Amino acid sequence: MPDLNASGIVIKTATSDANVDEVLEFVELGNSKGKLFQVFSYDSVISETHLKAAYVNTLLAFEDKSNIASRPHIEVLLFAAMTKQIGDAIRAVGIKSTKRFVALSDNAESMRRFGSVAKLSRFSIDQEHSMEASRRLGFSGSVPDEHAILTRMAQSRLNI
């Protein structure tokens, strides 16, 4: 049974002098050892809950074999973007700049190693940021709560 509390994941805000391709090379390496590591555009992350929900949904999708992507780090991107299309997910939540982005890992050691590529700090966002990220991901009104985020992720898997 997957860790549905997402207690083992590490989420950090990151900056790097490396370019996007170099950061993505690390992501690929970090995932080649059976661990989940992914980076997201800072501007498209609503909250820690948003990424934890994407992570838990990824674990469940692989457990019940409903995953779309063949690799968990791509599946978590799909759930974070709330879409079934990989290209759309990359456009919506994929890293676009190394000036400020978000890193997620299910392995503290992988995140520690990522510290050689990026400067890591505590993940923190304010209400205004959450509101703007929510709008970018198609929510209107207030910042969505956990239920609204999970509902949108589930709906993204339906054929409607």
N, C-alpha and C positions, 0 to 999 in steps of 0.2 A: 504494500500500500504506500503510495507516495506521501511525502511530508506535506499535508494539506495546510499546515500553519506557515509554511515557507520560512520556518525558523532558521534554516541553514543558509539562506541566501544573504549575500552582502551587496548593498547598493551604495555606490559612491558617486559624487560629482567629480569630474575629471577635467583636466586641461593638459595639453601636450604640445611640445614643439615639433613632434612628428606630424607627418601629413595624414590625411584620412586613410590612404592606402596602407600606410605602415601600421596604423592602429588596427585596420581590418585584417592585416596579416597576423597580428597578435591574436585577434579574435579566432581566426581559423586554427592557429596553433593551440590556443586554449581549449578548443573544442575537439581536437584530435585525440585527446586522452580520455574521452568519455565523460568529461565535465561540461557543464553548461556555462558559457561566457558570452555576453552580448553587450553591445554599446548602442545607445539611443541618442537622438537629438535632444538636448536639454529642453528646447522649446516645445517639445511634443510630449513631455512626461507630465501627467496631471498630478500625480502624487506617488508616494511609496506604495500605497494600496493598489494603484493602477498597475505597477510593475509586479507586485506580488500576485495579483490576480492573473496576470499573463503567465507568470511562472507556474502557478498551481494548475491553471488550465492546460498548459503544455504537458505537465506530468500526467494529468488525467487523459489527455488525448493520446499520448503514447501508451498508456496502460490499457485503454480500451480500443486501441488501434484506429482511432478516428482522426489521427493526425493527417495534415495535408502535406507538410514538408517532411523530408526524410531525415532531417537533423533537428534536434531540439532547439538549437540556437536560432534557427530560422522560424520554427514554430512559435517561439516566444515573441519574435518580431511580429508575426501575423496576429497573435492575440493582442499584443500591445496596440497595434494599429486598428484592430477590430475589423479585419478584412480577410478574405480567402486568397487574395492575389499577392504574390510575393513582391512584384514591382510596385504595387500600390502601398504595401507595407514599408518598403524601403523609402519611398517618397514621403510617406506620412511620418514615420518615426525613426528612420535610419539616420545615422550620423552624417552630418553635412560639413561640420567644421570641428577642428580640434581645440578651438578657443574655449569652449565649454560644452561638455556632453555628460552623459550618465553611463556608468558601467554597472553591470549586474553579473554576479557569479554565484554558483551554488557551492563554491569552494574557496575558503578564505585564503588558501595558499596561492591559488590562481590569481586572486585579486592582489595579493602581496607582490607576486611577480610582475603584475601589470604596473606596479609602482615604478618599475624601471623604464617604462614607456611614457607614463603619464603621472602628473602630480594629482594625488587623490585627496579628497576632503569629504567631510560629512555631507551626506545628501540632505539638502534643505531647500524648500521652496516656499514662497509666500502665497497668500490668497490671490493676489493679482496675477501672478504667474500661472497658478492653477486654473484660473478663469480663462486666460488666453490659450493655454494648452487645451483646455476643454473645447473651446471654440474651434481650434485647429482640427480637432478630432470629431467635429460635427455635433457636439452637445450645445444646446442653447439654454439660456437662463443661468441658473446657479451652477457652481461646481458640482459635478455628479458625485453621489455617495457610492459606497461599495456596491450596493444593490444595482444601481443604474449602470455602473461599469461592467459588472458581471452579466447583466442582462444584455448589454450591447455586444459583449464578447460572444455570448451564446447565440444571439441573433445573427452575428456575422457568419455563423456556421450553417445557418438554415438556407434553403434555396427559396428565398422570397424576393 
